[in-house]
Amino acid sequence: AWPRAGDVSFEFLPFFFCILGPRYNSWSGWKELVKVGLTVILTFALCWLPFVSTAGDVLTRMFPFNRGLFEDKVANFWCSISVLVKVRDIFARVTLVRAALFFTLISVLPSQILLFRESSPHKFILALTNSALGFFLFSFHVHEKTILIPLATVVLLYNDKRTNVQTDGKSNAQTVSLPAVWFTVIATFSMW
């Protein structure tokens, strides 16, 4: 199964903060933000219109709380900590859902706040990567293929001048962001 729509839609919070940030201190910015908000709400309502009669089934599929905290062998926080502490046996499902929500928000919010205060293309890509990684590491019931979402944003950092390393020692050499390459290799092999 591919990553669920519920996870994917929330991982792209940086778009909201990037639009909201520069406009929150002027009246015309708030009017523009309300227009964008109404457009999003209308689009959301139109997309959900065919599923109104089966909304419960759709929500259960998007947020499968009955399936457990994590799938075995997914390299996220919950699977890693379960080696030492069997959280699924100790805590009730409701507690685990709240813990997953809390840790996900705590991991994602700092970069969103920074993006809200001052947005730039580089900060946007970093916030997008952080958001996708936060959801992969701490969300409830993460599938191993979900690593592809943060991987897609890390690829945008390949030409990041702040972390580039020369590949052959020459001054005009092609440079590449070594941390981004490492992440790509590790993420790709983590799915097997």
Disulfide bonds with the S-S distance in Angstrom:
none
